[in-house]
Structures are given as structure tokens and as C-alpha cells.
Amino acid sequence: MPKFFLVIQWILFWRALGSGACTVDTQSLHQLLSSDSIFGNSSTAPRWSDYGAPQPGAVIHPATEKDVQLTVRWAVKNEVPFFVQNGGNGWATTFTLGCDGIAIDLDLLRDVAFSDDRKLVTVGGGALISNVTAAGSRNGALVATGTCDCVGMQGAVLGGGIGYLTGEYGLGVDNVVSMNVVLADGSAEIVTWKSSPDLFWALRGAGPNFGIVTSAVFKSHPIGSSNLGTAWTGALVYTPAQLDSVLRVISNLTLTPPMSLSMTWALGDTGQPSIIVSVFYHGTEDAGRAAFASILGIGPVADGTGIVPYNMWNAGSASACAKGGRKPTWGVGMSRLDPASWHAVYDVWAELVGHAGFEHSSVLLNVNPMDTARELPVFSSSFPFRHTVSHFASITALYTDPTLDAMALSYGQKARELWQSADGLVHHSTYINNALGDEDLTTVYGISLLRLRALKKRYDPQCQFGQWFPLPCENVP
Ligand SMILES: Cc1cc2nc3c(=O)[nH]c(=O)nc-3n(C[C@H](O)[C@H](O)[C@H](O)COP(=O)(O)OP(=O)(O)OC[C@H]3O[C@@H](n4cnc5c(N)ncnc54)[C@H](O)[C@@H]3O)c2cc1C
């Protein structure tokens, strides 16, 4: 063949790769799975952030646990790398899956079923938080979930699980009773504290390294006279001129179990920065206003609080759920809020949103009372920071143009350094679900790292589950 045609073929090959034409031949898998399973592509499994996102050549939507097992066995046998998807919100840059791999999207496994006494709930491996709260509302029971409807229930809990009810019921991992898991060899196990203490411990904090949770049983909390199905919650808006007071008040505020607080910095519709403090109190309005009196005393320019039913608690964060765009996010755990470093981060954020293309970038702080979580010993699960971290900060650079990546990185790293310089901790500690992916493993796994490394070699020696803050396996020193 003349050299000219070889060159053209080479160019077409790379164009085809670039246009996403690279796929995985799943014909032989098709014949194995139940007829309700669906074979799709990346458009059937959209992600919250396109920055560093997995680029699967095919997406499988298994309809049953058996289908998940068959898919894992098929992938291992054919040496096809795979990645598991629940809500699609994970933003870790550790995802290396390319078009020679598949995504196993669990969105057909979304059942949520309560026990007759409403004290237990079985949640499918692909259920979203919205599925859980909607079913909870219908059944008259509360479940400790995250605060955004689009997030995967298991996706959040397998890394920790923090939300409005953390103060009263502990972390998501503290509410797990059992997990149905497909392991690296394709076997399925029901994992409980009794049946397999090591694996049960590892799954609750480092779950995506060990298996695919097809469903899990959680504690649930019946709504009754002593447990309201409503909360006083909503947004209080402040101006940049009030930032100093807001930071000072939050740094001095001690949250009691029914409380939760978040602060967001974002540009409003007019292009002016807004400081939005979202308050949450699981109780009456009077009790909520009393608990947050110091914040209210600053004098918000808008007060959007009210009594809200359980299935609407997450409504205020709906806009954060939009899929797509580039959203690298740097998270930092803290034991307290240090106003000086937050002022410095404000300057970094204000400069970032001043650049064309970055206007929708934001900063978020979540503060939760950790009293109930701290009733359990640190080794009760592999989530390592229950006794040290109470403040969870993150900065998200939001843009669409990949040529802006380097600029985004420089601002994100700067903010992270400033926060970490005053995090109040002996070791930097980032909640794994908030981490970017460039942190060392100690920063995300803390004191659990040593035991997790040993268990990884036992349960996944060939690193089949190697996409999410991967722990070293037998074949990787
Ligand atoms: C808008 C937004 C709001 C958030 N709010 C909260 C919050 O309130 N509280 C909180 O704790 N966190 C919160 N997070 C962080 C969130 O917990 C993590 O991003 C989490 O990893 C997302 O889970 P997912 O299922 O949506 O994403 P995915 O990307 O689908 O999953 C995340 C990781 O978990 C693995 N995984 C998911 N499901 C399974 C399964 N069934 N079995 C095995 N592995 C699985 C995936 O392979 C992936 O590695 C939020 C994130 C975003 C983007």
C-alpha cells in the first residue's frame, strides 16, 4: 500500500478514536444477560463532571444481581477493564477507564423497600438519594442520606455518607446492616458484621475498591410523634460585606444533633457574589430559629427558610445536580473554620470567577455535628475521620473549555493549600468522596490505609476494582 494511504488510514484511526468510535465488542455478553438488561454507550450513563471522567467503550445496564455477576466474570475472562456507576457524580481523577473498557451502570437496580416495622430499608445498588427519600416519605420513615437528590445512595455511603441526619443517626456507613456484594471473581455474598467482619469494615469507607454492591440494608427511622417528618430549612443570603461576620459566627457555632449547616459562594444572577448559608434543623421553626440565632442576627438580605417535608429537604440543592461540563473539585477536611484562611480563599475564588468561562465556579462548606458518629470507635468502619473532621470544604472550578484546565488547577490547588494550612488537624484529611484524586492515599484513607492494603490483596489481588482511589494490589507494589 502506498505510504500516502497508510498515513491517511493512520489519521482516520486517530480521528475515530477522538470521535468516540472506539467501542468494546459486547456481543458475547449480550447472549449471557437477562433480556431486561440494556446495552448502551456513554450517553446512557452521563456524568456530573467531564473532567477526568471515565470514557467507556460500552455501557452495560444489568437488570439483576445475576447479570452483574455474569458481567464481571465476562469482563475478567476477556480482560476488559470495568467501572461501576451509580449516580455518576464521582469526580475523582483516578478514573482511568478508556474506550477498551465498559461501565456497569446500576440504574436498573433502583428498588427501595421498607420492612413492615419501617426500621430497615433495602436499597438497590443503583438507587439515587431521591429514590430513597421519596420511598421514605411514602412509608413514613427517615433514612440517613446525602443532601443532593442526584447522588447515588451507595456511591455516597461506600465512601462515608454525610447529610442532614448525620447529627442524629451518624454517618451513612453507621447505618448499614448488610450488603449484597459481587466480588472480583464474580461470586455474590451477603456481607454483614458477623459473616465477614473484615470485608464489612472495608466496604464501609473504601467500598468501590472491593466489590459491586447490588443492594444494601440500612437502618431507617420511623416518623412518629417524637420524630418529625419535617424540618425547618432553607437559604439565608448575605453580601460580601457581611462575609467577615458570617465566618466569625460559623467559627463560633456549635451544632447540636438536629442541626446542619452549609455555606456556598456563588455569583448571583446580577454577577455579584452571594454568600448563601443553608440552615437545617430537624424540628420546629421556633427551635430552628433559636438554634441559628447568631447567623440570623447578622441580618440576611434574603430569608428563604420554612418548614419542609422530608422528600423536599434536598430541593434547594437541585441546581448542583446538573450533569456535564468540567468540574474539577478540591476537597479539604477540617476540625474547625479558620476565618483568616477562608478570607484568603475568598480572594482566590473571587479572582477565579472574574475570568471569562469560570463564572459558575463555587465554594462549599458543609458542617455537621459529629456527636452520634463519634459514639462509635474510629475502627468501627474504614471511614477514618469521624473523630477529627467536622468541616468539609470544597472548591469547584466549573467551565467547559478544556484549554482552561491549567488555570482551573492553579486556582484549585491554591485554595486547597490555604485551607490545609489552617485545617486544625495533625494530618491532612480529605473525605474521600470530596477528594480530587491527586492526594496521597494517607490523606483519603488515614489510619485505615494499612489494613485496607492487606484486605485489598486478599479480596481483589488482580485489581479488578482499580478505578476509585485504587489501593495497591498484588501485581502493583
Ligand atoms: C452535586 C453533589 C452533591 C453531593 N452531596 C453529597 C452529600 O450530601 N453527602 C455526601 O456524603 N457526599 C456528597 N457528594 C459526594 C458524593 O458522595 C460522591 O461524589 C460519590 O462518590 C458519588 O456517588 P455516585 O454514585 O453519585 O457517583 P458514581 O460516580 O456513580 O460512583 C462513585 C464511586 O462509587 C462507586 N460505586 C457507586 N455505586 C457503587 C456500587 N453500588 N457498588 C460499588 N461501587 C459503587 C463507583 O464505581 C465510583 O467509583 C456529592 C457530590 C455531588 C457531585
PDBQT file of the ligand as one rigid body, heavy atoms in Angstrom, charges set to zero:
ROOT
HETATM    1  C1  LIG A 501     -23.829  17.527  43.498  1.00  0.00    +0.000 C 
HETATM    2  C2  LIG A 501     -23.170  16.647  44.512  1.00  0.00    +0.000 A 
HETATM    3  C3  LIG A 501     -23.671  16.581  45.809  1.00  0.00    +0.000 A 
HETATM    4  C4  LIG A 501     -23.079  15.761  46.765  1.00  0.00    +0.000 A 
HETATM    5  N1  LIG A 501     -23.607  15.708  48.028  1.00  0.00    +0.000 NA
HETATM    6  C5  LIG A 501     -23.087  14.846  48.930  1.00  0.00    +0.000 A 
HETATM    7  C6  LIG A 501     -23.653  14.707  50.242  1.00  0.00    +0.000 A 
HETATM    8  O1  LIG A 501     -24.604  15.374  50.606  1.00  0.00    +0.000 OA
HETATM    9  N2  LIG A 501     -23.094  13.811  51.091  1.00  0.00    +0.000 N 
HETATM   10  C7  LIG A 501     -22.030  13.036  50.744  1.00  0.00    +0.000 A 
HETATM   11  O2  LIG A 501     -21.582  12.229  51.562  1.00  0.00    +0.000 OA
HETATM   12  N3  LIG A 501     -21.458  13.166  49.526  1.00  0.00    +0.000 NA
HETATM   13  C8  LIG A 501     -21.958  14.044  48.621  1.00  0.00    +0.000 A 
HETATM   14  N4  LIG A 501     -21.377  14.176  47.390  1.00  0.00    +0.000 N 
HETATM   15  C9  LIG A 501     -20.185  13.393  47.087  1.00  0.00    +0.000 C 
HETATM   16  C10 LIG A 501     -20.628  12.018  46.620  1.00  0.00    +0.000 C 
HETATM   17  O3  LIG A 501     -20.877  11.213  47.750  1.00  0.00    +0.000 OA
HETATM   18  C11 LIG A 501     -19.550  11.350  45.778  1.00  0.00    +0.000 C 
HETATM   19  O4  LIG A 501     -19.308  12.109  44.644  1.00  0.00    +0.000 OA
HETATM   20  C12 LIG A 501     -19.962   9.946  45.410  1.00  0.00    +0.000 C 
HETATM   21  O5  LIG A 501     -18.824   9.223  45.009  1.00  0.00    +0.000 OA
HETATM   22  C13 LIG A 501     -20.983   9.976  44.283  1.00  0.00    +0.000 C 
HETATM   23  O6  LIG A 501     -21.619   8.745  44.156  1.00  0.00    +0.000 OA
HETATM   24  P1  LIG A 501     -22.437   8.466  42.810  1.00  0.00    +0.000 P 
HETATM   25  O7  LIG A 501     -22.988   7.116  42.925  1.00  0.00    +0.000 OA
HETATM   26  O8  LIG A 501     -23.356   9.576  42.552  1.00  0.00    +0.000 OA
HETATM   27  O9  LIG A 501     -21.295   8.549  41.701  1.00  0.00    +0.000 OA
HETATM   28  P2  LIG A 501     -20.581   7.401  40.834  1.00  0.00    +0.000 P 
HETATM   29  O10 LIG A 501     -19.527   8.121  40.100  1.00  0.00    +0.000 OA
HETATM   30  O11 LIG A 501     -21.568   6.616  40.092  1.00  0.00    +0.000 OA
HETATM   31  O12 LIG A 501     -19.929   6.495  41.933  1.00  0.00    +0.000 OA
HETATM   32  C14 LIG A 501     -18.860   6.986  42.724  1.00  0.00    +0.000 C 
HETATM   33  C15 LIG A 501     -17.873   5.850  43.018  1.00  0.00    +0.000 C 
HETATM   34  O13 LIG A 501     -18.549   4.839  43.734  1.00  0.00    +0.000 OA
HETATM   35  C16 LIG A 501     -18.528   3.606  43.010  1.00  0.00    +0.000 C 
HETATM   36  N5  LIG A 501     -19.837   2.990  43.178  1.00  0.00    +0.000 N 
HETATM   37  C17 LIG A 501     -21.029   3.588  43.033  1.00  0.00    +0.000 A 
HETATM   38  N6  LIG A 501     -22.017   2.717  43.288  1.00  0.00    +0.000 NA
HETATM   39  C18 LIG A 501     -21.431   1.551  43.596  1.00  0.00    +0.000 A 
HETATM   40  C19 LIG A 501     -21.929   0.276  43.958  1.00  0.00    +0.000 A 
HETATM   41  N7  LIG A 501     -23.248   0.042  44.063  1.00  0.00    +0.000 N 
HETATM   42  N8  LIG A 501     -21.040  -0.715  44.224  1.00  0.00    +0.000 NA
HETATM   43  C20 LIG A 501     -19.705  -0.476  44.134  1.00  0.00    +0.000 A 
HETATM   44  N9  LIG A 501     -19.175   0.716  43.786  1.00  0.00    +0.000 NA
HETATM   45  C21 LIG A 501     -20.037   1.716  43.527  1.00  0.00    +0.000 A 
HETATM   46  C22 LIG A 501     -18.238   3.991  41.575  1.00  0.00    +0.000 C 
HETATM   47  O14 LIG A 501     -17.591   2.951  40.884  1.00  0.00    +0.000 OA
HETATM   48  C23 LIG A 501     -17.359   5.221  41.744  1.00  0.00    +0.000 C 
HETATM   49  O15 LIG A 501     -16.036   4.819  41.937  1.00  0.00    +0.000 OA
HETATM   50  C24 LIG A 501     -21.948  14.998  46.419  1.00  0.00    +0.000 A 
HETATM   51  C25 LIG A 501     -21.436  15.062  45.119  1.00  0.00    +0.000 A 
HETATM   52  C26 LIG A 501     -22.032  15.882  44.182  1.00  0.00    +0.000 A 
HETATM   53  C27 LIG A 501     -21.467  15.951  42.807  1.00  0.00    +0.000 C 
ENDROOT
TORSDOF 0
